[in-house]
Amino acid sequence: MASYFGVGMLAGVPFFDEIFRQLDCNVDWHIQEGETFEAVKHCATVRGPIRKILLGERVALNTLARCSGIATKTSSLIQLLRSSAPANSAAPILAGTRKTTPGFRVPEKYAMSVGGADPHRHDLSSMTMLKDNHIWARNGDITNAVHAAKSAGGFSVKVEVECQSEEEAAEAVRAGADVVMLDNFMPGVELRAAVQRLKGGFSGESMGEGEEGKHMGEERKEFLIEISGGLTEENVSGYVVEGVDIISTSSIHQGVKHVDFSLKVVH
């Protein structure tokens, strides 16, 4: 089995192996999962009855191509994030989303991890995320929604709030949110200023007067800031802002180009 086009990162090995295991075939890998390779590359050898190999061929190759495409895109974006980070500063965590292909969430989340990203929530039970519809279901009251979520989830379940403005984010932090998502904020100066005010304002330290100190005097709060919406390879540098902990994007798993693999019978 070989890759014939472009450069890629191998991902999806456990799924490929399992498909052929169920068909009583064996797979010998010639490169490691997570390794980057260039075409043409002999990646693996599948051994078994020819009928069984042909039964599993297309499902196995499709799964490997999808997972490798996601890992390749993820790794590329992480490298851009790291290169955009200030000297001596760590880049924000890159995370995926739950906007995965129905029935294929596990392989796609797995591929994000191989590429170096955090897969984010696996399902609704992983963390309570209050999006705009959840807030409106509580009459638009963020504080009420956070308190209800905390009461229902208990101490062990984190609560994240999707926020459309800095003011909404500040209300969520005051209410006890563990993570605030700044949704579709424009990258650059405005984002940097909002993050600075939020992190500084809830640090328990005075920030001075004026716009920079608009949240001054707030009780000290520990929380994470996640940025989501609109991230591309072209604008990634504008999102790498001091104080941003997580950048989440569906671009690493939606509409991603597959890595093309082909399986040829040796005769």
C-alpha positions as CSV (number, residue, x, y, z in Angstrom):
1,M,0.0,0.0,0.0
2,A,1.5,3.3,-1.0
3,S,0.8,7.1,-1.2
4,Y,1.0,8.5,-4.7
5,F,0.4,12.2,-4.4
6,G,1.8,15.1,-2.3
7,V,3.1,15.3,1.2
8,G,1.2,13.9,4.1
9,M,1.1,12.7,7.7
10,L,0.1,9.1,8.4
11,A,-2.9,8.7,10.7
12,G,-5.7,6.1,11.1
13,V,-3.5,3.1,11.6
14,P,-5.6,1.4,14.3
15,F,-8.7,1.6,12.1
16,F,-6.9,0.3,9.0
17,D,-5.5,-2.6,11.1
18,E,-8.8,-3.5,12.5
19,I,-10.6,-3.6,9.2
20,F,-8.1,-6.2,7.9
21,R,-7.9,-8.1,11.2
22,Q,-11.6,-8.8,10.9
23,L,-10.9,-10.2,7.5
24,D,-8.1,-12.5,8.8
25,C,-5.4,-10.4,7.1
26,N,-2.1,-9.0,8.5
27,V,-0.7,-5.5,8.0
28,D,3.0,-4.7,8.3
29,W,3.8,-0.9,8.5
30,H,6.9,0.6,7.1
31,I,6.4,4.0,8.6
32,Q,5.1,5.2,12.0
33,E,1.8,6.8,12.6
34,G,2.4,10.6,12.9
35,E,5.3,10.4,10.5
36,T,5.4,12.8,7.6
37,F,6.2,11.4,4.2
38,E,6.4,12.3,0.5
39,A,4.9,10.5,-2.5
40,V,5.7,7.9,-3.8
41,K,6.0,6.1,-0.5
42,H,5.5,2.4,0.3
43,C,3.7,2.7,3.6
44,A,2.5,-0.8,4.5
45,T,2.1,-4.3,3.2
46,V,-1.1,-6.2,3.6
47,R,-1.0,-10.1,3.6
48,G,-3.9,-12.5,3.3
49,P,-6.3,-14.2,1.0
50,I,-6.8,-12.0,-2.1
51,R,-10.6,-12.1,-1.8
52,K,-10.4,-10.8,1.8
53,I,-7.9,-8.1,0.9
54,L,-10.2,-6.8,-1.9
55,L,-13.2,-6.9,0.5
56,G,-11.5,-4.5,2.9
57,E,-9.5,-2.4,0.4
58,R,-11.8,0.5,-0.2
59,V,-13.1,0.9,3.4
60,A,-9.6,0.8,4.8
61,L,-8.1,3.2,2.2
62,N,-11.0,5.7,2.6
63,T,-10.5,5.7,6.4
64,L,-6.8,6.1,6.1
65,A,-7.1,8.9,3.5
66,R,-9.6,10.8,5.7
67,C,-7.6,10.5,8.9
68,S,-4.3,11.3,7.2
69,G,-5.8,14.4,5.6
70,I,-7.0,15.7,8.9
71,A,-3.7,15.0,10.6
72,T,-1.8,16.7,7.8
73,K,-3.9,19.9,7.9
74,T,-3.8,19.9,11.7
75,S,0.0,19.6,11.8
76,S,0.4,22.4,9.2
77,L,-1.8,24.8,11.2
78,I,0.0,24.0,14.4
79,Q,3.3,24.9,12.8
80,L,1.9,28.2,11.7
81,L,0.6,28.9,15.2
82,R,4.0,28.2,16.7
83,S,5.8,30.3,14.2
84,S,3.4,33.2,14.9
85,A,3.9,33.1,18.7
86,P,6.1,35.7,20.3
87,A,9.6,34.7,21.3
88,N,9.7,32.7,24.6
89,S,5.9,32.3,24.5
90,A,4.0,29.1,24.0
91,A,1.4,29.1,21.2
92,P,-2.3,28.6,22.1
93,I,-3.7,25.1,22.1
94,L,-5.2,24.3,18.7
95,A,-8.5,22.4,19.1
96,G,-11.1,20.9,16.8
97,T,-14.9,21.1,17.2
98,R,-17.9,18.7,17.3
99,K,-18.7,19.5,13.7
100,T,-17.6,16.1,12.6
101,T,-19.0,13.7,10.0
102,P,-21.9,11.7,11.4
103,G,-20.8,8.2,12.3
104,F,-17.2,9.1,11.8
105,R,-16.5,11.2,14.9
106,V,-14.0,8.8,16.6
107,P,-11.6,8.5,13.6
108,E,-11.8,12.2,12.9
109,K,-11.1,13.1,16.6
110,Y,-8.3,10.6,16.7
111,A,-6.7,12.1,13.6
112,M,-6.8,15.6,15.1
113,S,-4.8,14.1,18.1
114,V,-2.3,12.5,15.8
115,G,-1.8,15.9,14.1
116,G,-1.1,17.5,17.5
117,A,-4.4,19.2,18.2
118,D,-6.8,18.8,21.2
119,P,-9.9,17.1,19.9
120,H,-12.1,19.3,22.2
121,R,-15.4,17.7,23.4
122,H,-16.1,14.2,22.2
123,D,-19.8,14.6,23.0
124,L,-22.3,16.6,25.0
125,S,-21.3,14.9,28.3
126,S,-17.6,16.0,28.1
127,M,-18.2,19.6,29.2
128,T,-21.3,21.8,29.4
129,M,-21.1,24.4,26.6
130,L,-23.7,27.2,26.7
131,K,-24.2,28.5,23.2
132,D,-26.5,31.4,22.2
133,N,-29.6,29.1,22.0
134,H,-29.0,27.8,25.5
135,I,-28.7,31.3,26.8
136,W,-31.9,32.4,25.1
137,A,-33.6,29.4,26.6
138,R,-32.9,31.0,30.0
139,N,-34.4,34.3,28.9
140,G,-31.0,35.6,27.7
141,D,-29.6,35.6,31.2
142,I,-26.0,34.4,31.1
143,T,-25.6,34.4,34.9
144,N,-28.8,32.4,35.3
145,A,-27.7,29.9,32.6
146,V,-24.2,29.4,34.2
147,H,-25.6,28.9,37.6
148,A,-28.1,26.3,36.3
149,A,-25.4,24.5,34.4
150,K,-23.2,24.4,37.5
151,S,-26.0,23.1,39.6
152,A,-26.8,20.3,37.2
153,G,-23.2,19.3,36.4
154,G,-21.8,19.5,39.9
155,F,-18.2,20.3,40.7
156,S,-16.6,17.8,38.2
157,V,-18.1,19.3,35.0
158,K,-16.6,22.4,33.5
159,V,-18.9,25.1,32.0
160,E,-18.0,27.0,28.8
161,V,-20.0,30.0,27.5
162,E,-20.0,31.2,23.9
163,C,-19.9,35.0,24.0
164,Q,-20.6,37.5,21.2
165,S,-19.0,40.4,23.1
166,E,-16.5,41.3,25.7
167,E,-19.4,42.3,28.0
168,E,-21.0,38.9,27.7
169,A,-17.6,37.3,28.5
170,A,-17.2,39.4,31.6
171,E,-20.7,38.4,32.8
172,A,-19.9,34.7,32.2
173,V,-16.6,35.0,34.2
174,R,-18.4,36.7,37.1
175,A,-21.0,33.9,37.1
176,G,-18.3,31.3,37.4
177,A,-17.7,30.0,33.8
178,D,-14.5,28.0,33.5
179,V,-14.0,28.8,29.8
180,V,-15.3,31.8,27.8
181,M,-15.4,31.4,24.0
182,L,-15.0,34.7,22.1
183,D,-16.9,33.8,19.0
184,N,-16.1,35.4,15.7
185,F,-14.1,38.2,17.1
186,M,-12.0,40.0,14.5
187,P,-8.3,39.2,14.8
188,G,-5.7,41.8,15.6
189,V,-5.8,44.9,17.8
190,E,-9.5,44.6,19.0
191,L,-9.1,41.0,20.0
192,R,-5.8,41.7,21.8
193,A,-7.3,44.5,23.8
194,A,-10.4,42.5,24.8
195,V,-8.3,39.6,25.9
196,Q,-6.0,41.9,27.9
197,R,-8.9,43.6,29.6
198,L,-10.5,40.3,30.6
199,K,-7.4,38.6,31.8
200,G,-6.1,41.7,33.6
201,G,-9.4,42.8,35.0
202,F,-10.1,39.4,36.7
203,S,-6.5,39.0,37.9
204,G,-7.2,40.7,41.2
205,E,-4.8,43.5,40.4
206,S,-5.4,47.1,39.5
207,M,-5.1,47.9,35.8
208,G,-5.4,51.7,36.2
209,E,-8.2,53.9,34.8
210,G,-9.8,54.3,31.5
211,E,-10.6,51.7,28.8
212,E,-7.7,49.4,29.8
213,G,-9.1,49.1,33.3
214,K,-12.8,48.7,32.6
215,H,-12.9,45.4,34.6
216,M,-10.7,46.7,37.4
217,G,-11.7,45.9,41.0
218,E,-13.3,42.5,39.9
219,E,-12.8,39.5,42.2
220,R,-9.9,37.3,41.1
221,K,-11.2,34.5,38.8
222,E,-9.4,31.6,37.1
223,F,-10.7,31.0,33.6
224,L,-9.6,30.1,30.1
225,I,-10.2,32.1,26.9
226,E,-11.0,30.3,23.7
227,I,-11.1,31.9,20.4
228,S,-13.3,30.4,17.7
229,G,-14.6,31.3,14.2
230,G,-12.9,32.5,11.0
231,L,-9.4,31.0,11.6
232,T,-7.6,30.3,8.3
233,E,-3.9,29.7,7.4
234,E,-3.8,33.3,6.0
235,N,-5.0,35.1,9.2
236,V,-3.7,32.8,11.9
237,S,-1.1,35.3,13.2
238,G,-3.9,37.7,14.2
239,Y,-5.3,35.1,16.6
240,V,-2.0,34.4,18.4
241,V,-2.5,36.8,21.2
242,E,-1.1,36.8,24.7
243,G,-3.8,35.6,27.1
244,V,-5.6,33.4,24.5
245,D,-5.4,29.8,25.8
246,I,-7.2,27.9,23.0
247,I,-8.0,28.4,19.4
248,S,-10.7,26.1,18.1
249,T,-11.6,25.6,14.4
250,S,-13.5,23.2,12.2
251,S,-11.1,23.9,9.3
252,I,-8.8,21.1,10.4
253,H,-11.5,18.5,9.9
254,Q,-14.2,19.9,7.6
255,G,-13.6,20.1,3.9
256,V,-10.0,18.8,4.3
257,K,-8.2,17.4,1.3
258,H,-7.5,13.7,1.7
259,V,-4.2,12.0,1.4
260,D,-4.4,9.7,-1.6
261,F,-3.4,6.0,-0.9
262,S,-3.5,3.1,-3.3
263,L,-3.3,-0.7,-2.7
264,K,-1.7,-2.8,-5.4
265,V,-1.6,-6.6,-5.6
266,V,1.9,-8.0,-6.0
267,H,2.0,-10.7,-8.7
